Amino acid sequence: MIINCIIVDDEPLARKGLKEYVTDVDFLKLVGEFENPLKATELISSGDVQLLFLDIQMPKITGLDFFRTLQNAPPVIFTTAYPQYALEGFEVNALDYLVKPISFDRFLKAAMKAREYYEVRETNEKEKATTDYFFIKTDNKLVKILFEDVLFVEALQNYVTIHTLLKKYMTYLTFKSVEEYLPADKFLKVHKSYIVAASKVDSIEGNDIRIGQQHIPISRNQKDEVMEKLLKGKFLKR
């Protein structure tokens, strides 16, 4: 498996160091490097980029703000000299967050997360077409989860937690990848950090969904859409 990646960083020395690291990892292929993130948009939009090494503190636009503008963004690993941005980075479901100066060991660990992400996605793609279950990697093993057992999915920093009827599983996946994989007719994103199984919703009160003993918030800007999808054709009234 070869992962096409690009480097976006306004510092020439930082780009040079990352290029050397990419060259030393046999499953990474550098397909572009940019000092200005806006110049990377066209290549990213082409769909040929599978991994983005993105600096945060840049002159014209921060890496975080740039990443938020992308449609169908690839997985991202942030690189920065400022550790205070870590939480914000994980809020956009980054695969990892590397603080400069970056050691090769730490870089390799982040790259391995990217490979694991694509390995799991490949396994899921093969199974998705013909089955009603999927696999995730957790605790160094692949675990099968039935769609019908899923209650809701929760984003937690750089992890995703999948809550099922029997237990919950924490795994290295982006929230976006889980959202794209789950069947849209059965699962619904109700908040930037939550996806629910429509059939498992017990009640709705205000901006709060209840599934069993769990209370899940509904984003205000998604309330109308969520209510329409959950209630359409299923709401009995006088």
N, CA, C and O of each residue as an XYZ file, in Angstrom:
952
protein
N       0.840     -1.187      0.000
C       0.000      0.000      0.000
C       0.885      1.251      0.000
O       1.732      1.429      0.876
N       0.671      2.113     -1.001
C       1.405      3.377     -1.107
C       0.434      4.527     -0.833
O      -0.655      4.581     -1.404
N       0.845      5.452      0.053
C       0.007      6.585      0.422
C       0.599      7.853     -0.183
O       1.710      8.254      0.164
N      -0.145      8.482     -1.088
C       0.293      9.742     -1.683
C       0.106     10.876     -0.689
O      -0.992     11.068     -0.166
N       1.160     11.623     -0.426
C       1.063     12.682      0.571
C       1.642     13.987      0.047
O       2.433     13.992     -0.897
N       1.243     15.089      0.664
C       1.829     16.391      0.356
C       2.234     17.067      1.658
O       1.732     16.747      2.735
N       3.151     18.004      1.524
C       3.639     18.782      2.669
C       3.273     20.247      2.435
O       3.556     20.806      1.376
N       2.645     20.856      3.428
C       2.328     22.284      3.353
C       2.934     22.960      4.575
O       2.491     22.747      5.704
N       3.950     23.773      4.332
C       4.655     24.454      5.421
C       5.387     25.648      4.831
O       6.023     25.526      3.785
N       5.307     26.780      5.474
C       5.945     27.986      4.935
C       7.446     28.038      5.231
O       8.137     28.910      4.703
N       7.961     27.140      6.050
C       9.377     27.136      6.401
C      10.146     26.131      5.536
O       9.868     24.933      5.599
N      11.112     26.600      4.726
C      11.873     25.695      3.852
C      12.578     24.564      4.599
O      12.583     23.426      4.128
N      13.172     24.859      5.754
C      13.875     23.820      6.506
C      12.912     22.755      7.023
O      13.245     21.571      7.056
N      11.719     23.184      7.427
C      10.709     22.228      7.910
C      10.279     21.312      6.770
O      10.143     20.103      6.956
N      10.063     21.897      5.580
C       9.674     21.079      4.422
C      10.778     20.086      4.071
O      10.507     18.926      3.762
N      12.039     20.558      4.123
C      13.169     19.684      3.800
C      13.244     18.501      4.753
O      13.465     17.367      4.328
N      13.059     18.768      6.052
C      13.112     17.688      7.036
C      12.010     16.668      6.827
O      12.248     15.463      6.907
N      10.801     17.149      6.558
C       9.678     16.231      6.331
C       9.879     15.426      5.052
O       9.553     14.239      5.008
N      10.413     16.063      4.012
C      10.687     15.348      2.760
C      11.647     14.191      3.004
O      11.444     13.096      2.481
N      12.684     14.424      3.791
C      13.646     13.360      4.086
C      12.972     12.219      4.841
O      13.242     11.047      4.581
N      12.096     12.571      5.775
C      11.380     11.543      6.533
C      10.463     10.727      5.613
O      10.412      9.500      5.699
N       9.744     11.428      4.736
C       8.843     10.743      3.807
C       9.630      9.771      2.933
O       9.187      8.649      2.690
N      10.783     10.199      2.470
C      11.627      9.349      1.623
C      12.053      8.078      2.349
O      12.219      7.030      1.724
N      12.228      8.165      3.648
C      12.686      7.018      4.438
C      11.567      6.040      4.804
O      11.836      4.965      5.340
N      10.325      6.402      4.520
C       9.188      5.514      4.832
C       8.684      4.913      3.528
O       8.197      5.632      2.656
N       8.800      3.605      3.395
C       8.564      2.974      2.096
C       7.116      3.023      1.613
O       6.873      2.844      0.420
N       6.154      3.257      2.493
C       4.759      3.285      2.051
C       4.229      4.706      1.836
O       3.041      4.893      1.573
N       5.114      5.709      1.950
C       4.737      7.094      1.679
C       5.345      7.555      0.360
O       6.497      7.245      0.057
N       4.565      8.298     -0.422
C       5.047      8.868     -1.677
C       4.697     10.349     -1.700
O       3.525     10.716     -1.621
N       5.709     11.196     -1.809
C       5.479     12.637     -1.833
C       5.065     13.053     -3.243
O       5.798     12.825     -4.205
N       3.878     13.668     -3.356
C       3.378     14.086     -4.671
C       3.286     15.608     -4.780
O       2.834     16.133     -5.798
N       3.715     16.317     -3.730
C       3.697     17.767     -3.805
C       4.139     18.408     -2.503
O       4.007     17.824     -1.427
N       4.673     19.634     -2.620
C       5.020     20.405     -1.431
C       4.705     21.875     -1.712
O       4.895     22.358     -2.828
N       4.224     22.572     -0.694
C       3.763     23.938     -0.875
C       4.126     24.782      0.337
O       4.049     24.324      1.478
N       4.527     26.033      0.069
C       4.757     26.972      1.162
C       3.485     27.743      1.494
O       3.334     28.258      2.602
N       2.575     27.819      0.530
C       1.301     28.513      0.704
C       0.173     27.497      0.607
O       0.020     26.869     -0.441
N      -0.616     27.311      1.647
C      -1.671     26.290      1.618
C      -2.695     26.501      0.507
O      -3.243     25.531     -0.017
N      -2.959     27.753      0.142
C      -3.954     28.030     -0.897
C      -3.531     27.448     -2.247
O      -4.378     27.098     -3.069
N      -2.217     27.347     -2.471
C      -1.724     26.785     -3.724
C      -1.864     25.261     -3.766
O      -1.703     24.649     -4.822
N      -2.163     24.657     -2.625
C      -2.323     23.198     -2.570
C      -3.751     22.765     -2.849
O      -4.019     21.575     -3.013
N      -4.668     23.717     -2.904
C      -6.095     23.388     -3.013
C      -6.416     22.566     -4.249
O      -7.162     21.589     -4.171
N      -5.858     22.954     -5.388
C      -6.186     22.254     -6.636
C      -5.756     20.794     -6.592
O      -6.509     19.909     -6.997
N      -4.553     20.542     -6.103
C      -4.068     19.162     -6.030
C      -4.900     18.348     -5.044
O      -5.231     17.194     -5.313
N      -5.234     18.940     -3.913
C      -6.066     18.236     -2.927
C      -7.441     17.920     -3.512
O      -7.979     16.833     -3.303
N      -8.003     18.880     -4.247
C      -9.334     18.696     -4.830
C      -9.355     17.619     -5.903
O     -10.413     17.070     -6.209
N      -8.194     17.311     -6.479
C      -8.132     16.297     -7.539
C      -8.412     14.900     -7.009
O      -8.752     14.001     -7.777
N      -8.271     14.710     -5.694
C      -8.497     13.403     -5.104
C      -7.274     12.507     -5.100
O      -7.340     11.353     -4.675
N      -6.135     13.049     -5.584
C      -4.917     12.239     -5.658
C      -4.092     12.280     -4.373
O      -3.088     11.577     -4.250
N      -4.519     13.104     -3.422
C      -3.786     13.236     -2.161
C      -4.482     12.408     -1.084
O      -5.670     12.584     -0.817
N      -3.727     11.510     -0.477
C      -4.300     10.628      0.538
C      -3.886     10.987      1.959
O      -4.447     10.476      2.928
N      -2.895     11.873      2.075
C      -2.424     12.279      3.401
C      -1.824     13.671      3.307
O      -1.089     13.978      2.368
N      -2.139     14.507      4.281
C      -1.697     15.893      4.286
C      -0.883     16.181      5.544
O      -1.385     16.063      6.662
N       0.375     16.559      5.349
C       1.204     17.056      6.449
C       1.083     18.580      6.423
O       1.579     19.230      5.502
N       0.431     19.140      7.419
C       0.015     20.536      7.356
C       0.500     21.331      8.566
O       0.175     21.008      9.708
N       1.276     22.367      8.297
C       1.705     23.286      9.352
C       0.502     24.117      9.800
O      -0.439     24.310      9.031
N       0.531     24.600     11.020
C      -0.594     25.382     11.532
C      -0.340     26.878     11.428
O      -1.164     27.609     10.879
N       0.786     27.337     11.945
C       1.051     28.777     11.989
C       1.717     29.220     10.696
O       2.924     29.050     10.523
N       0.919     29.795      9.777
C       1.433     30.299      8.500
C       0.923     31.716      8.270
O      -0.088     32.106      8.855
N       1.611     32.504      7.417
C       1.325     33.937      7.319
C      -0.085     34.318      6.885
O      -0.719     35.145      7.541
N      -0.593     33.742      5.802
C      -1.860     34.215      5.240
C      -3.090     33.527      5.820
O      -4.155     34.136      5.926
N      -2.947     32.289      6.187
C      -4.071     31.532      6.758
C      -3.496     30.407      7.597
O      -2.505     29.793      7.201
N      -4.084     30.125      8.732
C      -3.573     29.037      9.561
C      -3.935     27.700      8.929
O      -4.895     27.596      8.165
N      -3.154     26.683      9.259
C      -3.448     25.357      8.744
C      -4.817     24.867      9.180
O      -5.513     24.198      8.417
N      -5.202     25.196     10.396
C      -6.523     24.787     10.894
C      -7.640     25.415     10.076
O      -8.576     24.730      9.662
N      -7.540     26.724      9.842
C      -8.576     27.415      9.068
C      -8.601     26.922      7.624
O      -9.668     26.773      7.030
N      -7.420     26.670      7.067
C      -7.357     26.147      5.702
C      -8.013     24.776      5.616
O      -8.785     24.507      4.695
N      -7.706     23.916      6.572
C      -8.265     22.561      6.540
C      -9.789     22.591      6.618
O     -10.465     21.773      5.993
N     -10.321     23.531      7.381
C     -11.782     23.631      7.518
C     -12.454     24.058      6.211
O     -13.650     23.832      6.028
N     -11.703     24.664      5.317
C     -12.295     25.104      4.053
C     -12.362     23.988      3.013
O     -13.058     24.121      2.007
N     -11.649     22.899      3.247
C     -11.542     21.844      2.240
C     -12.798     20.990      2.163
O     -13.374     20.606      3.180
N     -13.202     20.705      0.951
C     -14.272     19.750      0.712
C     -13.635     18.384      0.460
O     -12.684     18.273     -0.313
N     -14.159     17.348      1.110
C     -13.604     15.997      0.971
C     -12.104     15.979      1.264
O     -11.308     15.440      0.495
N     -11.746     16.579      2.390
C     -10.341     16.665      2.782
C      -9.755     15.289      3.077
O     -10.442     14.428      3.626
N      -8.493     15.077      2.719
C      -7.834     13.814      3.071
C      -7.484     13.821      4.559
O      -7.550     14.872      5.197
N      -7.117     12.681      5.118
C      -6.631     12.660      6.498
C      -5.459     13.617      6.664
O      -4.645     13.778      5.755
N      -5.380     14.246      7.823
C      -4.356     15.264      8.048
C      -3.523     14.955      9.284
O      -4.040     14.470     10.291
N      -2.241     15.238      9.195
C      -1.333     15.209     10.342
C      -0.776     16.622     10.471
O      -0.063     17.091      9.584
N      -1.094     17.295     11.559
C      -0.630     18.661     11.752
C       0.815     18.665     12.250
O       1.218     17.816     13.045
N       1.581     19.641     11.764
C       2.966     19.819     12.208
C       3.114     21.267     12.653
O       2.789     22.179     11.893
N       3.596     21.493     13.857
C       3.664     22.860     14.363
C       4.664     22.984     15.506
O       5.012     22.000     16.158
N       5.109     24.190     15.731
C       5.988     24.470     16.868
C       5.196     24.907     18.091
O       5.771     25.237     19.129
N       3.872     24.907     17.963
C       3.023     25.440     19.029
C       2.084     24.361     19.574
O       1.036     24.104     18.980
N       2.441     23.729     20.690
C       1.628     22.636     21.230
C       0.244     23.078     21.699
O      -0.633     22.232     21.873
N       0.022     24.371     21.907
C      -1.271     24.816     22.414
C      -2.403     24.608     21.396
O      -3.579     24.709     21.747
N      -2.049     24.320     20.144
C      -3.070     24.095     19.127
C      -3.529     22.630     19.076
O      -4.392     22.285     18.269
N      -2.976     21.790     19.907
C      -3.247     20.346     19.812
C      -4.727     20.023     19.932
O      -5.260     19.263     19.123
N      -5.398     20.586     20.926
C      -6.813     20.268     21.132
C      -7.635     20.684     19.928
O      -8.497     19.933     19.473
N      -7.377     21.864     19.413
C      -8.121     22.339     18.248
C      -7.850     21.443     17.039
O      -8.732     21.210     16.213
N      -6.628     20.952     16.953
C      -6.304     20.046     15.861
C      -7.094     18.751     15.942
O      -7.588     18.260     14.927
N      -7.215     18.204     17.120
C      -7.965     16.963     17.276
C      -9.468     17.177     17.090
O     -10.196     16.243     16.755
N      -9.925     18.401     17.308
C     -11.347     18.697     17.116
C     -11.757     18.606     15.652
O     -12.935     18.419     15.347
N     -10.805     18.736     14.756
C     -11.107     18.551     13.336
C     -10.705     17.143     12.892
O     -10.535     16.878     11.702
N     -10.556     16.246     13.868
C     -10.326     14.821     13.609
C      -9.007     14.545     12.884
O      -8.945     13.710     11.982
N      -7.963     15.253     13.290
C      -6.641     14.982     12.733
C      -6.177     13.582     13.119
O      -6.496     13.085     14.199
N      -5.421     12.953     12.221
C      -4.856     11.642     12.546
C      -3.820     11.759     13.653
O      -3.717     10.889     14.518
N      -3.050     12.849     13.617
C      -2.014     13.037     14.631
C      -1.595     14.496     14.634
O      -1.996     15.286     13.780
N      -0.771     14.830     15.629
C      -0.339     16.214     15.841
C       1.123     16.156     16.257
O       1.447     15.677     17.344
N       2.004     16.644     15.388
C       3.441     16.558     15.628
C       3.996     17.922     16.010
O       3.785     18.908     15.304
N       4.701     17.970     17.126
C       5.280     19.222     17.609
C       6.753     19.282     17.194
O       7.526     18.363     17.463
N       7.123     20.386     16.532
C       8.508     20.595     16.096
C       9.411     20.900     17.292
O       8.957     21.520     18.253
N      10.675     20.480     17.256
C      11.309     19.665     16.213
C      10.795     18.217     16.256
O      10.627     17.638     17.329
N      10.556     17.659     15.100
C       9.936     16.332     14.995
C      11.011     15.266     14.829
O      11.810     15.323     13.893
N      11.032     14.303     15.727
C      11.970     13.190     15.593
C      11.430     12.200     14.565
O      10.227     12.157     14.305
N      12.336     11.398     13.980
C      11.887     10.421     12.993
C      10.979      9.374     13.639
O       9.996      8.949     13.032
N      11.297      8.960     14.852
C      10.473      7.958     15.531
C       9.038      8.452     15.676
O       8.086      7.709     15.439
N       8.898      9.718     16.069
C       7.543     10.273     16.232
C       6.837     10.416     14.894
O       5.632     10.184     14.795
N       7.592     10.802     13.856
C       7.023     10.902     12.510
C       6.535      9.536     12.034
O       5.445      9.416     11.474
N       7.347      8.515     12.260
C       6.993      7.164     11.815
C       5.731      6.680     12.514
O       4.890      6.029     11.894
N       5.594      6.987     13.779
C       4.391      6.594     14.510
C       3.151      7.227     13.881
O       2.118      6.572     13.741
N       3.256      8.490     13.508
C       2.133      9.168     12.862
C       1.833      8.556     11.492
O       0.673      8.377     11.124
N       2.891      8.239     10.745
C       2.710      7.632      9.428
C       2.044      6.264      9.542
O       1.222      5.898      8.702
N       2.394      5.518     10.571
C       1.787      4.206     10.789
C       0.283      4.334     11.061
O      -0.504      3.476     10.660
N      -0.100      5.410     11.742
C      -1.529      5.650     11.961
C      -2.248      5.834     10.631
O      -3.364      5.349     10.446
N      -1.603      6.535      9.711
C      -2.203      6.742      8.396
C      -2.339      5.420      7.653
O      -3.370      5.154      7.034
N      -1.307      4.596      7.713
C      -1.391      3.301      7.035
C      -2.482      2.442      7.654
O      -3.235      1.776      6.943
N      -2.564      2.457      8.968
C      -3.608      1.695      9.653
C      -4.995      2.183      9.242
O      -5.909      1.384      9.038
N      -5.140      3.491      9.125
C      -6.424      4.064      8.694
C      -6.840      3.495      7.341
O      -7.993      3.105      7.155
N      -5.896      3.448      6.396
C      -6.239      2.968      5.062
C      -6.398      1.448      5.015
O      -7.193      0.934      4.228
N      -5.657      0.734      5.839
C      -5.833     -0.718      5.899
C      -7.229     -1.073      6.395
O      -7.895     -1.942      5.832
N      -7.659     -0.402      7.443
C      -8.999     -0.652      7.979
C     -10.057     -0.241      6.964
O     -11.047     -0.948      6.779
N      -9.855      0.897      6.306
C     -10.837      1.343      5.319
C     -10.940      0.370      4.153
O     -12.030      0.113      3.642
N      -9.794     -0.169      3.736
C      -9.798     -1.145      2.648
C     -10.557     -2.402      3.040
O     -11.336     -2.940      2.253
N     -10.323     -2.867      4.269
C     -11.060     -4.030      4.762
C     -12.550     -3.743      4.787
O     -13.360     -4.580      4.388
N     -12.908     -2.555      5.258
C     -14.322     -2.182      5.344
C     -14.969     -2.085      3.971
O     -16.114     -2.501      3.793
N     -14.239     -1.536      2.993
C     -14.795     -1.375      1.652
C     -15.125     -2.731      1.035
O     -16.148     -2.886      0.368
N     -14.259     -3.705      1.260
C     -14.486     -5.039      0.707
C     -15.707     -5.700      1.336
O     -16.453     -6.415      0.668
N     -15.899     -5.453      2.625
C     -17.002     -6.090      3.329
C     -18.309     -5.344      3.165
O     -19.382     -5.945      3.217
N     -18.225     -4.057      2.970
C     -19.426     -3.217      2.984
C     -20.446     -3.603      1.920
O     -21.652     -3.575      2.162
N     -19.943     -3.967      0.728
C     -20.839     -4.215     -0.392
C     -21.730     -5.433     -0.183
O     -22.822     -5.490     -0.748
N     -21.306     -6.385      0.593
C     -22.051     -7.648      0.673
C     -22.494     -8.025      2.079
O     -23.180     -9.033      2.247
N     -22.130     -7.262      3.077
C     -22.453     -7.677      4.429
C     -23.109     -6.563      5.220
O     -23.206     -5.427      4.758
N     -23.560     -6.907      6.424
C     -24.190     -5.929      7.309
C     -23.313     -5.683      8.535
O     -23.810     -5.414      9.629
N     -22.006     -5.779      8.330
C     -21.082     -5.542      9.434
C     -19.815     -4.875      8.907
O     -19.624     -4.753      7.697
N     -18.960     -4.447      9.820
C     -17.688     -3.855      9.436
C     -16.655     -4.188     10.494
O     -16.997     -4.680     11.570
N     -15.400     -3.924     10.195
C     -14.307     -4.191     11.123
C     -13.652     -2.887     11.561
O     -13.570     -1.932     10.788
N     -13.197     -2.855     12.784
C     -12.331     -1.793     13.256
C     -11.130     -2.443     13.947
O     -11.183     -3.597     14.372
N     -10.054     -1.672     14.043
C      -8.890     -2.175     14.758
C      -8.851     -1.539     16.132
O      -8.833     -0.314     16.254
N      -8.838     -2.355     17.155
C      -8.790     -1.870     18.531
C      -8.052     -2.891     19.379
O      -8.220     -4.097     19.202
N      -7.240     -2.403     20.296
C      -6.444     -3.294     21.159
C      -5.636     -4.294     20.351
O      -5.538     -5.464     20.719
N      -5.047     -3.825     19.231
C      -4.178     -4.635     18.382
C      -4.869     -5.840     17.755
O      -4.229     -6.858     17.490
N      -6.163     -5.728     17.519
C      -6.885     -6.797     16.827
C      -8.033     -6.192     16.025
O      -8.492     -5.088     16.317
N      -8.491     -6.924     15.014
C      -9.639     -6.506     14.228
C     -10.907     -7.060     14.865
O     -11.001     -8.258     15.133
N     -11.864     -6.202     15.103
C     -13.114     -6.593     15.754
C     -14.284     -6.355     14.803
O     -14.392     -5.282     14.210
N     -15.147     -7.335     14.656
C     -16.324     -7.205     13.792
C     -17.483     -6.582     14.574
O     -17.774     -6.981     15.701
N     -18.136     -5.596     13.951
C     -19.282     -4.929     14.569
C     -20.449     -4.962     13.593
O     -20.297     -4.583     12.432
N     -21.599     -5.409     14.049
C     -22.805     -5.425     13.227
C     -23.420     -4.033     13.199
O     -23.467     -3.348     14.221
N     -23.894     -3.613     12.023
C     -24.574     -2.328     11.926
C     -25.715     -2.238     12.932
O     -25.911     -1.207     13.575
N     -26.463     -3.327     13.057
C     -27.653     -3.306     13.899
C     -27.322     -3.208     15.393
O     -28.205     -2.926     16.203
N     -26.066     -3.437     15.757
C     -25.666     -3.343     17.162
C     -25.187     -1.946     17.556
O     -25.047     -1.650     18.742
N     -24.938     -1.094     16.572
C     -24.396      0.235     16.856
C     -25.485      1.156     17.399
O     -26.559      1.282     16.811
N     -25.189      1.801     18.539
C     -26.099      2.786     19.116
C     -25.749      4.188     18.637
O     -26.594      4.904     18.099
N     -24.498      4.567     18.838
C     -24.028      5.858     18.351
C     -22.511      5.862     18.286
O     -21.842      5.000     18.856
N     -21.981      6.858     17.573
C     -20.545      7.020     17.393
C     -20.152      8.383     17.949
O     -20.835      9.383     17.729
N     -19.040      8.401     18.672
C     -18.601      9.626     19.327
C     -17.149      9.935     18.953
O     -16.281      9.066     19.034
N     -16.895     11.180     18.543
C     -15.529     11.625     18.268
C     -14.905     12.108     19.562
O     -15.516     12.865     20.315
N     -13.673     11.661     19.817
C     -12.987     12.032     21.047
C     -11.522     12.281     20.728
O     -10.728     11.346     20.625
N     -11.171     13.572     20.571
C      -9.825     13.963     20.171
C      -9.427     13.205     18.906
O     -10.109     13.326     17.889
N      -8.347     12.429     18.938
C      -7.935     11.734     17.721
C      -8.424     10.292     17.684
O      -7.904      9.479     16.920
N      -9.409      9.973     18.495
C     -10.027      8.649     18.514
C     -11.481      8.753     18.087
O     -12.055      9.841     18.039
N     -12.063      7.614     17.781
C     -13.504      7.487     17.609
C     -13.957      6.363     18.517
O     -13.350      5.293     18.552
N     -15.035      6.616     19.255
C     -15.605      5.583     20.117
C     -16.927      5.136     19.531
O     -17.816      5.951     19.288
N     -17.053      3.835     19.305
C     -18.284      3.261     18.760
C     -19.008      2.554     19.892
O     -18.519      1.563     20.436
N     -20.172      3.071     20.238
C     -20.984      2.506     21.315
C     -21.963      1.494     20.722
O     -22.736      1.825     19.822
N     -21.928      0.273     21.223
C     -22.828     -0.773     20.734
C     -23.721     -1.272     21.863
O     -23.628     -0.806     22.998
N     -24.572     -2.209     21.540
C     -25.505     -2.757     22.532
C     -24.771     -3.380     23.714
O     -25.247     -3.305     24.846
N     -23.622     -3.992     23.465
C     -22.924     -4.725     24.511
C     -21.754     -3.972     25.128
O     -21.518     -4.087     26.331
N     -21.014     -3.200     24.329
C     -19.840     -2.501     24.854
C     -19.469     -1.352     23.929
O     -20.122     -1.125     22.911
N     -18.426     -0.639     24.290
C     -17.945      0.424     23.425
C     -16.510      0.130     23.010
O     -15.743     -0.482     23.754
N     -16.165      0.578     21.806
C     -14.855      0.319     21.234
C     -14.196      1.632     20.857
O     -14.813      2.477     20.207
N     -12.937      1.810     21.264
C     -12.180      3.000     20.909
C     -11.151      2.628     19.846
O     -10.442      1.629     19.975
N     -11.077      3.445     18.789
C     -10.197      3.104     17.688
C      -9.646      4.361     17.040
O     -10.244      5.433     17.130
N      -8.488      4.216     16.380
C      -7.900      5.314     15.615
C      -8.582      5.390     14.256
O      -8.187      4.688     13.324
N      -9.583      6.219     14.136
C     -10.246      6.494     12.870
C     -10.666      7.951     12.891
O     -10.853      8.528     13.962
N     -10.815      8.547     11.731
C     -11.369      9.892     11.722
C     -12.886      9.793     11.789
O     -13.487      8.842     11.288
N     -13.480     10.779     12.408
C     -14.935     10.824     12.509
C     -15.556     10.858     11.114
O     -16.588     10.234     10.865
N     -14.922     11.585     10.222
C     -15.441     11.717      8.868
C     -15.472     10.372      8.147
O     -16.433     10.074      7.439
N     -14.432      9.556      8.319
C     -14.389      8.259      7.638
C     -15.497      7.337      8.122
O     -16.059      6.575      7.335
N     -15.814      7.398      9.407
C     -16.905      6.588      9.949
C     -18.236      7.083      9.391
O     -19.086      6.284      8.998
N     -18.415      8.396      9.359
C     -19.652      8.970      8.825
C     -19.874      8.534      7.381
O     -20.989      8.172      7.006
N     -18.823      8.567      6.571
C     -18.939      8.198      5.164
C     -19.224      6.709      4.982
O     -19.856      6.309      4.005
N     -18.759      5.896      5.919
C     -18.920      4.454      5.771
C     -20.304      3.966      6.198
O     -20.877      3.093      5.547
N     -20.841      4.515      7.273
C     -22.117      4.044      7.783
C     -23.252      4.342      6.802
O     -23.266      5.414      6.197
N     -24.202      3.419      6.631
C     -25.321      3.634      5.694
C     -26.134      4.868      6.068
O     -26.604      4.990      7.199
N     -26.299      5.782      5.112
C     -26.984      7.045      5.384
C     -28.455      6.862      5.707
O     -29.062      7.729      6.335
N     -29.039      5.744      5.286
C     -30.452      5.526      5.576
C     -30.677      4.993      6.992
O     -31.817      4.897      7.445
N     -29.597      4.647      7.689
C     -29.722      4.100      9.039
C     -29.043      4.957     10.102
O     -29.384      4.878     11.282
N     -28.088      5.770      9.683
C     -27.312      6.553     10.641
C     -27.354      8.030     10.260
O     -27.435      8.387      9.084
N     -27.298      8.874     11.285
C     -27.469     10.302     11.068
C     -26.507     11.092     11.946
O     -26.444     10.891     13.159
N     -25.753     11.999     11.309
C     -24.892     12.902     12.064
C     -25.758     13.995     12.684
O     -26.436     14.734     11.969
N     -25.737     14.096     14.014
C     -26.592     15.062     14.701
C     -25.789     16.187     15.345
O     -26.352     17.170     15.826
N     -24.471     16.031     15.347
C     -23.582     16.983     16.006
C     -22.205     16.768     15.411
O     -21.944     15.706     14.846
N     -21.311     17.749     15.520
C     -19.975     17.603     14.950
C     -19.211     16.425     15.537
O     -18.231     15.962     14.954
N     -19.664     15.939     16.696
C     -18.960     14.841     17.360
C     -19.816     13.591     17.558
O     -19.379     12.654     18.226
N     -21.037     13.555     16.987
C     -21.921     12.413     17.234
C     -22.673     11.978     15.979
O     -23.175     12.801     15.213
N     -22.734     10.664     15.794
C     -23.587     10.028     14.793
C     -24.471      9.041     15.545
O     -23.975      8.285     16.379
N     -25.761      9.035     15.266
C     -26.661      8.122     15.969
C     -27.293      7.138     14.989
O     -27.456      7.434     13.805
N     -27.646      5.957     15.511
C     -28.448      4.999     14.754
C     -29.903      5.426     14.905
O     -30.432      5.438     16.017
N     -30.547      5.773     13.813
C     -31.905      6.322     13.869
C     -32.875      5.396     14.597
O     -33.739      5.860     15.341
N     -32.737      4.102     14.386
C     -33.674      3.156     14.990
C     -33.483      2.998     16.492
O     -34.343      2.443     17.176
N     -32.349      3.489     17.010
C     -32.061      3.322     18.438
C     -32.451      4.556     19.272
O     -32.305      4.551     20.494
N     -32.942      5.606     18.611
C     -33.336      6.817     19.329
C     -34.615      6.545     20.124
O     -35.637      6.155     19.559
N     -34.544      6.757     21.442
C     -35.702      6.523     22.308
C     -36.575      7.757     22.461
O     -37.800      7.647     22.516
N     -35.956      8.935     22.529
C     -36.750     10.162     22.694
C     -35.932     11.368     22.268
O     -34.706     11.316     22.173
N     -36.657     12.470     22.010
C     -36.036     13.732     21.627
C     -36.693     14.829     22.454
O     -37.917     14.963     22.475
N     -35.868     15.604     23.128
C     -36.398     16.708     23.930
C     -35.499     17.925     23.740
O     -34.343     17.936     24.164
N     -36.052     18.942     23.097
C     -35.252     20.116     22.806
C     -34.101     19.758     21.895
O     -34.310     19.198     20.819
N     -32.889     20.074     22.311
C     -31.697     19.744     21.535
C     -30.985     18.529     22.106
O     -29.758     18.443     22.083
N     -31.771     17.595     22.615
C     -31.202     16.435     23.289
C     -31.855     15.155     22.791
O     -33.079     15.021     22.805
N     -31.025     14.217     22.352
C     -31.489     12.890     21.949
C     -31.122     11.909     23.042
O     -30.026     11.958     23.601
N     -32.050     11.020     23.337
C     -31.762     10.005     24.350
C     -31.755      8.621     23.712
O     -32.698      8.224     23.027
N     -30.667      7.900     23.957
C     -30.536      6.499     23.548
C     -30.182      5.729     24.801
O     -29.058      5.822     25.295
N     -31.129      4.971     25.316
C     -30.900      4.314     26.597
C     -30.685      5.363     27.668
O     -31.513      6.257     27.841
N     -29.578      5.260     28.386
C     -29.259      6.229     29.428
C     -28.344      7.351     28.916
O     -27.945      8.231     29.679
N     -28.021      7.311     27.636
C     -27.104      8.287     27.067
C     -27.855      9.500     26.515
O     -28.877      9.353     25.845
N     -27.344     10.691     26.800
C     -27.897     11.932     26.269
C     -26.930     12.487     25.230
O     -25.753     12.704     25.518
N     -27.431     12.713     24.029
C     -26.596     13.136     22.909
C     -27.107     14.476     22.389
O     -28.293     14.602     22.084
N     -26.234     15.481     22.282
C     -26.682     16.807     21.844
C     -26.945     16.862     20.342
O     -26.317     16.154     19.556
N     -27.884     17.717     19.968
C     -28.131     18.030     18.561
C     -27.589     19.434     18.299
O     -27.908     20.370     19.033
N     -26.782     19.582     17.270
C     -26.267     20.905     16.926
C     -27.424     21.815     16.531
O     -28.339     21.396     15.821
N     -27.380     23.041     16.988
C     -28.461     23.974     16.679
C     -28.638     24.175     15.181
O     -29.761     24.252     14.683
N     -27.525     24.259     14.472
C     -27.626     24.507     13.032
C     -28.023     23.267     12.237
O     -28.223     23.343     11.024
N     -28.139     22.120     12.921
C     -28.577     20.901     12.257
C     -29.931     20.427     12.761
O     -30.431     19.399     12.304
N     -30.529     21.154     13.690
C     -31.755     20.700     14.358
C     -32.873     20.395     13.362
O     -33.484     19.329     13.427
N     -33.143     21.319     12.443
C     -34.245     21.115     11.495
C     -34.008     19.896     10.620
O     -34.914     19.094     10.397
N     -32.780     19.761     10.123
C     -32.460     18.628      9.260
C     -32.560     17.312     10.016
O     -33.077     16.329      9.487
N     -32.071     17.287     11.246
C     -32.117     16.078     12.066
C     -33.562     15.677     12.348
O     -33.922     14.507     12.221
N     -34.376     16.635     12.725
C     -35.776     16.337     13.048
C     -36.519     15.828     11.816
O     -37.325     14.902     11.902
N     -36.240     16.436     10.686
C     -36.919     16.012      9.453
C     -36.581     14.569      9.106
O     -37.461     13.785      8.749
N     -35.296     14.221      9.213
C     -34.886     12.866      8.856
C     -35.372     11.827      9.868
O     -35.740     10.715      9.491
N     -35.371     12.189     11.140
C     -35.802     11.233     12.159
C     -37.313     11.023     12.157
O     -37.789      9.917     12.415
N     -38.063     12.079     11.868
C     -39.521     12.019     11.999
C     -40.264     11.793     10.697
O     -41.441     11.434     10.715
N     -39.604     11.996      9.573
C     -40.274     11.914      8.283
C     -40.986     10.572      8.097
O     -40.363      9.511      8.096
N     -42.314     10.652      7.940
C     -43.117      9.450      7.712
C     -43.318      8.588      8.936
O     -43.918      7.517      8.850
N     -42.811      9.055     10.106
C     -42.894      8.237     11.312
C     -43.538      8.986     12.481
O     -43.610      8.462     13.593
N     -43.999     10.190     12.232
C     -44.576     11.007     13.296
C     -46.096     10.986     13.204
O     -46.687     11.538     12.275
N     -46.719     10.335     14.191
C     -48.180     10.291     14.228
C     -48.724     11.509     14.953
O     -48.285     11.836     16.056
N     -49.677     12.176     14.329
C     -50.296     13.340     14.950
C     -51.777     13.393     14.599
O     -52.212     12.756     13.640
N     -52.532     14.129     15.351
C     -53.988     14.206     15.200
C     -54.379     14.764     13.840
O     -55.567     14.896     13.545
